[in-house]
Amino acid sequence: MARFVVLLSAIAARVMADTATIYKVDYPETGFCGQESNVTKSGLNPHWFFPMTFGGFKEGNCSDVGFTRYKSTEVKEMHPVPGVYHNLTFDIYYPTQTKTIEVELKDPSREKRTVMIKFCMPSGPGKWPLYLFNHGAGCDAEDYQYFCQVAATAMIYQKSPAGPIFPADFDIPGDALDAAFLALKLPELSKGDPTSPFFGKLDDTVVLGGHSMGGGVTVLSAGMDKAPVNGIAMFAPGLYTSLGLKPDATSYLANVTMPALIVSGSMDCGPNALDKQAQPAFDGLGSKTKVLVVLKGANHCQWTQSFEKGFGVCKASGNECHSITRAFQHQSGASLVNAFIGGLESDEGWNGFEQLLALGEAMGTWTYISSRAPVPGKILHNDCPCSGASTSSLLV
């Protein structure tokens, strides 16, 4: 009987591993996103092979590209090639964030530097907090568009000398200066330039953050370059700034005094594991107000949605350990950033953030420690080494 239960569990795990959700923007209706769930990943399955090979579909969820409000479910008859007919059932979603645009700005203090961002924000009226985001090594800026659900998000990047083959953007000191420049420039454009896409769109809150290597860039920008921001929010930070590139951000942690949020995945078991990066970063920050969250079941590379046209570090990470979906990891990260930003507005807002953290821990979603509500003797743990899949050994 025990062996039978184990066998059923193994079969179920295999089925889960071999199915996926696929989506396409502007299909089956222009302006919306269509998503089909539980598609078997096999070249023998027409529901996978034809949409993915010829139809322009991608693996993932409509929520990954800012379509989160359900509209309807539709069945579409498809004829990918002569003589082949099959029906696909799509859940249709409305967009809830603006389309991502590319913006280039000149920093007058650096004559030859062009500062580049991918920008999107929640759709709808009103002003939004600004979240300046630094990507991980070998990842595209737009891999983090899901944060546009909760904030006006400027994803900082430089053009890769390798072109679309690989996002080789490793100018750590330059990226840190870009973030400090944007922390001043974008609010200025929002208040004073009617021709700017930012005009009237930003409120007075600026948060700086990043993933992996982007966490190191964040600490350098805030601690070395004195970026004028209200807080920092980092995910699986890599203070070594990746691949041995300098300067190392660790020595600047004590200079960072604004409120801070650090999030680590319990199944991030490589170079950015909790004990190797996130906990030391939390301990070293000069911030009096800081929170460290360990999201259960989250890994390192699911903080991205890999949009690289060629090779990408997280795109090539393989079956990294995880026990939650990429979509849930994104939703959790965005929700934490949203609540953290609310906490920066007032003591009442911070109390609300702490209540959310306590609720999430009680529900088993994460564990956390907070400098504002310390629990004597409380120590955070991860789930490493994890089993059932490989762990990412790549530095990003």
C-alpha positions as CSV (number, residue, x, y, z in Angstrom):
1,M,0.0,0.0,0.0
2,A,2.8,2.4,0.9
3,R,4.5,1.7,-2.4
4,F,1.3,2.3,-4.2
5,V,0.9,5.7,-2.6
6,V,4.5,6.5,-3.4
7,L,3.9,5.5,-7.1
8,L,0.8,7.6,-7.3
9,S,2.7,10.6,-5.9
10,A,5.5,10.1,-8.4
11,I,3.0,9.9,-11.3
12,A,1.2,13.0,-10.1
13,A,4.5,14.9,-9.8
14,R,5.5,13.8,-13.3
15,V,2.1,15.0,-14.7
16,M,2.5,18.3,-12.9
17,A,6.0,18.7,-14.2
18,D,4.9,17.9,-17.8
19,T,2.0,20.3,-18.0
20,A,2.1,24.0,-18.5
21,T,0.0,27.2,-19.1
22,I,0.5,29.0,-22.4
23,Y,-0.7,32.5,-23.3
24,K,-0.7,35.0,-26.1
25,V,-1.4,38.8,-26.1
26,D,-4.0,40.1,-28.6
27,Y,-5.4,36.6,-29.0
28,P,-8.2,35.6,-29.4
29,E,-9.2,39.3,-29.2
30,T,-7.1,42.4,-29.8
31,G,-6.4,44.2,-26.5
32,F,-6.8,41.1,-24.3
33,C,-4.7,38.1,-23.4
34,G,-5.8,34.5,-23.9
35,Q,-4.5,31.7,-21.7
36,E,-4.9,27.9,-21.8
37,S,-4.0,25.9,-18.7
38,N,-2.9,22.3,-18.1
39,V,-1.4,21.8,-21.6
40,T,0.8,18.7,-21.9
41,K,4.3,19.7,-23.0
42,S,4.9,17.3,-25.8
43,G,5.6,17.6,-29.5
44,L,2.9,15.0,-30.0
45,N,0.3,17.2,-28.4
46,P,-1.2,19.6,-31.0
47,H,-2.4,21.9,-28.2
48,W,1.3,22.5,-27.3
49,F,3.2,21.9,-30.6
50,F,1.3,24.2,-33.0
51,P,0.6,27.2,-30.7
52,M,4.2,27.2,-29.4
53,T,5.9,26.5,-32.7
54,F,3.8,28.4,-35.2
55,G,1.3,30.5,-33.2
56,G,3.5,32.9,-31.2
57,F,2.4,31.6,-27.8
58,K,4.6,31.6,-24.7
59,E,4.8,29.5,-21.7
60,G,3.5,31.3,-18.6
61,N,0.4,33.2,-17.5
62,C,-1.3,36.3,-18.8
63,S,-0.6,37.9,-15.4
64,D,3.1,37.8,-16.2
65,V,2.5,40.5,-18.8
66,G,0.0,42.6,-16.9
67,F,-3.4,41.0,-17.8
68,T,-5.0,39.9,-14.5
69,R,-8.7,40.7,-14.6
70,Y,-10.8,37.8,-15.8
71,K,-13.2,38.6,-18.7
72,S,-14.5,35.3,-20.1
73,T,-13.8,31.8,-21.3
74,E,-13.9,31.0,-25.0
75,V,-13.4,27.9,-27.2
76,K,-11.6,28.6,-30.4
77,E,-11.3,26.2,-33.4
78,M,-7.8,26.3,-34.8
79,H,-6.4,25.2,-38.2
80,P,-2.6,25.5,-37.8
81,V,-1.9,23.6,-41.0
82,P,-4.1,22.1,-43.8
83,G,-6.0,19.1,-42.5
84,V,-5.4,19.7,-38.8
85,Y,-8.3,20.9,-36.7
86,H,-8.5,21.2,-32.9
87,N,-10.2,23.3,-30.3
88,L,-8.5,25.3,-27.6
89,T,-10.2,26.7,-24.5
90,F,-8.9,30.1,-23.5
91,D,-9.5,32.2,-20.3
92,I,-9.5,35.8,-21.5
93,Y,-8.1,38.6,-19.3
94,Y,-8.2,42.4,-19.4
95,P,-5.0,44.4,-19.1
96,T,-4.4,45.9,-15.7
97,Q,-1.1,47.7,-16.4
98,T,0.1,50.0,-19.2
99,K,2.1,48.7,-22.1
100,T,5.9,48.7,-21.5
101,I,7.7,51.6,-23.2
102,E,11.4,52.3,-23.7
103,V,12.7,55.6,-22.5
104,E,16.2,57.1,-22.9
105,L,17.5,60.1,-20.9
106,K,20.8,62.0,-20.8
107,D,22.6,62.4,-17.6
108,P,24.4,65.8,-17.9
109,S,27.0,64.8,-15.3
110,R,28.1,61.9,-17.5
111,E,28.5,63.3,-21.1
112,K,28.7,59.9,-22.8
113,R,26.1,58.1,-20.8
114,T,22.5,57.4,-22.0
115,V,20.3,56.2,-19.2
116,M,17.8,53.6,-20.4
117,I,14.7,52.2,-18.8
118,K,11.7,50.0,-19.7
119,F,8.7,51.6,-18.0
120,C,5.1,50.5,-17.2
121,M,2.6,51.2,-14.4
122,P,-0.9,50.3,-13.2
123,S,-3.6,51.2,-15.7
124,G,-6.2,53.7,-14.5
125,P,-6.2,57.3,-13.1
126,G,-4.1,58.7,-10.3
127,K,-0.5,59.0,-9.3
128,W,1.7,56.1,-8.4
129,P,4.8,55.4,-6.3
130,L,8.0,55.0,-8.4
131,Y,9.9,51.7,-8.2
132,L,13.4,51.8,-9.7
133,F,14.4,48.2,-10.5
134,N,17.8,46.7,-11.3
135,H,17.8,43.4,-13.1
136,G,19.8,40.3,-12.3
137,A,22.9,39.3,-14.3
138,G,22.1,37.8,-17.7
139,C,18.4,38.8,-17.3
140,D,16.3,41.3,-19.3
141,A,14.9,44.4,-17.7
142,E,11.3,43.4,-18.8
143,D,11.6,40.1,-16.9
144,Y,10.2,42.1,-13.9
145,Q,7.2,43.7,-15.5
146,Y,4.8,42.2,-13.0
147,F,5.8,44.9,-10.5
148,C,4.0,47.3,-12.8
149,Q,0.8,45.9,-11.2
150,V,1.5,47.9,-8.0
151,A,3.9,50.7,-8.9
152,A,5.2,52.9,-11.7
153,T,8.2,50.6,-12.4
154,A,11.3,51.8,-14.2
155,M,13.4,48.8,-15.1
156,I,17.0,50.0,-15.7
157,Y,19.3,48.5,-18.3
158,Q,22.0,49.1,-20.9
159,K,22.1,47.7,-24.4
160,S,24.0,44.5,-24.6
161,P,27.1,44.4,-26.8
162,A,26.0,40.8,-27.7
163,G,22.7,42.1,-29.0
164,P,19.7,39.8,-28.7
165,I,21.9,36.7,-28.2
166,F,22.6,37.5,-24.5
167,P,21.7,40.4,-22.2
168,A,25.3,41.2,-21.2
169,D,24.7,44.3,-19.0
170,F,27.4,44.2,-16.3
171,D,28.3,47.9,-15.8
172,I,27.7,47.7,-12.0
173,P,29.0,51.2,-11.1
174,G,27.3,52.8,-14.1
175,D,23.9,51.1,-13.3
176,A,24.2,52.3,-9.7
177,L,24.7,55.9,-10.9
178,D,21.8,55.5,-13.4
179,A,19.5,54.6,-10.5
180,A,20.6,57.6,-8.4
181,F,20.1,59.9,-11.4
182,L,16.6,58.5,-12.1
183,A,15.5,58.9,-8.5
184,L,15.8,62.7,-9.0
185,K,15.0,63.0,-12.7
186,L,11.8,61.0,-13.1
187,P,9.9,62.8,-10.3
188,E,11.2,66.1,-11.8
189,L,9.7,65.1,-15.2
190,S,6.4,64.1,-13.5
191,K,6.0,67.5,-11.9
192,G,7.4,69.8,-14.6
193,D,7.4,68.4,-18.2
194,P,4.0,68.1,-19.9
195,T,5.7,66.4,-22.9
196,S,7.1,63.6,-20.7
197,P,5.3,60.2,-20.4
198,F,5.8,60.5,-16.6
199,F,4.0,63.9,-16.4
200,G,1.4,63.8,-13.6
201,K,1.9,60.1,-13.1
202,L,4.2,59.8,-10.0
203,D,3.5,60.6,-6.4
204,D,6.2,61.6,-3.9
205,T,7.4,58.1,-3.0
206,V,10.5,56.6,-4.6
207,V,11.7,53.0,-3.8
208,L,14.9,51.5,-5.2
209,G,15.3,47.7,-5.6
210,G,16.5,44.8,-7.7
211,H,16.9,41.1,-8.1
212,S,20.2,39.2,-7.4
213,M,23.0,41.3,-9.0
214,G,20.4,44.1,-9.0
215,G,20.3,43.9,-5.3
216,G,24.0,44.7,-5.2
217,V,23.5,47.6,-7.6
218,T,20.7,48.8,-5.2
219,V,23.0,48.9,-2.2
220,L,25.8,50.6,-4.2
221,S,23.3,53.3,-5.4
222,A,21.8,53.9,-2.0
223,G,25.0,53.5,0.1
224,M,27.8,54.7,-2.2
225,D,26.0,57.1,-4.6
226,K,23.5,58.4,-2.0
227,A,20.4,57.8,-4.2
228,P,17.6,60.0,-2.7
229,V,15.0,57.3,-2.2
230,N,12.4,56.6,0.5
231,G,13.1,52.9,0.8
232,I,14.7,49.9,-0.8
233,A,13.1,46.5,-1.7
234,M,15.4,43.7,-2.9
235,F,14.8,40.1,-4.0
236,A,17.5,37.5,-3.4
237,P,20.2,40.2,-3.4
238,G,23.7,39.3,-4.5
239,L,26.0,41.8,-2.8
240,Y,29.1,40.3,-4.6
241,T,27.5,42.1,-7.6
242,S,27.9,38.9,-9.6
243,L,30.7,37.2,-11.5
244,G,33.4,38.8,-9.3
245,L,32.7,42.3,-10.7
246,K,33.6,45.2,-8.4
247,P,32.9,47.2,-6.4
248,D,31.5,44.7,-3.9
249,A,28.4,46.1,-2.2
250,T,28.9,44.6,1.2
251,S,31.1,47.5,2.5
252,Y,28.3,50.0,1.8
253,L,25.5,48.3,3.7
254,A,26.0,50.3,6.8
255,N,25.5,53.5,4.8
256,V,22.0,52.4,3.8
257,T,19.7,53.9,6.4
258,M,16.3,54.2,4.8
259,P,13.6,51.5,5.5
260,A,14.4,48.2,3.7
261,L,12.6,45.1,2.6
262,I,14.6,42.0,1.6
263,V,12.9,38.9,0.3
264,S,14.5,35.5,-0.1
265,G,13.1,32.2,-1.4
266,S,13.2,29.2,0.9
267,M,14.3,27.1,-2.0
268,D,16.9,29.5,-3.3
269,C,19.8,27.1,-2.5
270,G,22.6,28.4,-4.7
271,P,25.0,31.3,-4.2
272,N,22.2,33.7,-3.1
273,A,20.8,31.4,-0.4
274,L,19.4,33.0,2.8
275,D,22.5,32.4,4.9
276,K,24.9,33.4,2.2
277,Q,23.4,36.7,1.0
278,A,19.9,37.8,2.3
279,Q,20.5,37.4,6.0
280,P,24.0,39.0,6.0
281,A,22.6,41.9,4.0
282,F,19.8,42.3,6.5
283,D,22.2,42.2,9.4
284,G,24.6,44.7,7.8
285,L,22.1,47.3,6.8
286,G,22.2,50.6,8.7
287,S,18.4,50.9,8.5
288,K,16.6,51.1,11.8
289,T,13.4,49.9,10.0
290,K,14.0,46.7,8.0
291,V,12.2,43.4,7.3
292,L,13.5,40.1,6.0
293,V,11.0,37.7,4.5
294,V,11.5,34.1,3.5
295,L,8.9,33.1,0.9
296,K,8.1,29.4,1.3
297,G,8.6,27.3,-1.9
298,A,10.2,30.2,-3.8
299,N,13.5,29.8,-5.7
300,H,16.0,32.2,-7.3
301,C,15.0,32.4,-10.9
302,Q,11.3,32.4,-10.6
303,W,11.6,36.1,-9.7
304,T,12.0,36.5,-13.4
305,Q,9.7,35.9,-16.4
306,S,12.3,35.2,-19.0
307,F,11.7,37.3,-22.1
308,E,15.2,37.0,-23.5
309,K,15.2,36.3,-27.3
310,G,18.4,34.3,-27.1
311,F,20.2,32.9,-24.1
312,G,19.4,34.1,-20.6
313,V,20.9,33.0,-17.2
314,C,17.5,32.3,-15.6
315,K,16.1,31.1,-18.9
316,A,18.7,28.4,-18.8
317,S,18.4,27.6,-15.1
318,G,16.5,24.4,-15.7
319,N,14.3,22.7,-13.2
320,E,15.3,24.6,-10.1
321,C,13.7,23.5,-6.9
322,H,10.4,25.1,-6.1
323,S,7.0,24.2,-4.6
324,I,5.0,27.2,-5.7
325,T,4.3,28.4,-9.2
326,R,6.1,31.3,-10.9
327,A,2.8,33.2,-11.0
328,F,2.3,32.9,-7.2
329,Q,5.9,33.9,-6.6
330,H,5.4,37.0,-8.7
331,Q,2.1,37.8,-7.0
332,S,3.7,37.4,-3.6
333,G,6.6,39.7,-4.5
334,A,4.4,42.4,-5.9
335,S,2.1,42.2,-2.9
336,L,5.0,42.6,-0.5
337,V,6.3,45.6,-2.4
338,N,2.9,47.2,-2.5
339,A,2.4,46.7,1.3
340,F,6.0,48.0,2.0
341,I,5.4,51.1,0.0
342,G,2.2,51.7,1.9
343,G,4.2,51.3,5.1
344,L,6.5,54.1,4.1
345,E,3.6,56.6,4.1
346,S,2.8,56.6,7.9
347,D,3.1,54.7,11.2
348,E,-0.4,53.5,10.5
349,G,0.7,52.3,7.1
350,W,3.6,50.5,8.6
351,N,1.4,48.8,11.2
352,G,-0.7,47.5,8.3
353,F,2.4,46.1,6.6
354,E,3.3,44.3,9.8
355,Q,-0.2,42.9,10.1
356,L,0.1,41.6,6.6
357,L,3.4,40.0,7.4
358,A,2.0,38.3,10.5
359,L,-1.0,37.1,8.6
360,G,1.2,35.6,5.9
361,E,3.3,33.8,8.4
362,A,0.2,32.5,10.2
363,M,-1.1,31.1,6.9
364,G,2.3,29.4,6.2
365,T,3.1,31.6,3.1
366,W,6.3,33.0,4.6
367,T,8.3,33.6,7.7
368,Y,9.8,36.9,8.6
369,I,11.7,39.1,11.1
370,S,11.2,42.8,11.6
371,S,13.3,45.3,13.4
372,R,10.2,47.1,14.4
373,A,8.6,44.1,16.0
374,P,11.5,41.8,17.0
375,V,10.8,38.4,18.5
376,P,13.7,37.3,20.9
377,G,15.4,34.2,19.7
378,K,13.6,34.0,16.3
379,I,15.8,32.6,13.5
380,L,14.8,32.3,9.9
381,H,15.6,29.1,8.0
382,N,15.4,27.9,4.4
383,D,14.6,24.5,2.9
384,C,18.1,23.8,1.6
385,P,19.3,21.5,0.4
386,C,16.0,20.9,-1.5
387,S,15.2,17.7,-3.2
388,G,13.3,16.6,-6.3
389,A,15.0,19.0,-8.7
390,S,18.3,20.8,-9.4
391,T,19.4,23.9,-7.5
392,S,20.6,26.9,-9.5
393,S,24.4,27.4,-9.2
394,L,24.4,30.3,-11.5
395,L,25.3,33.8,-10.3
396,V,22.7,36.3,-11.3
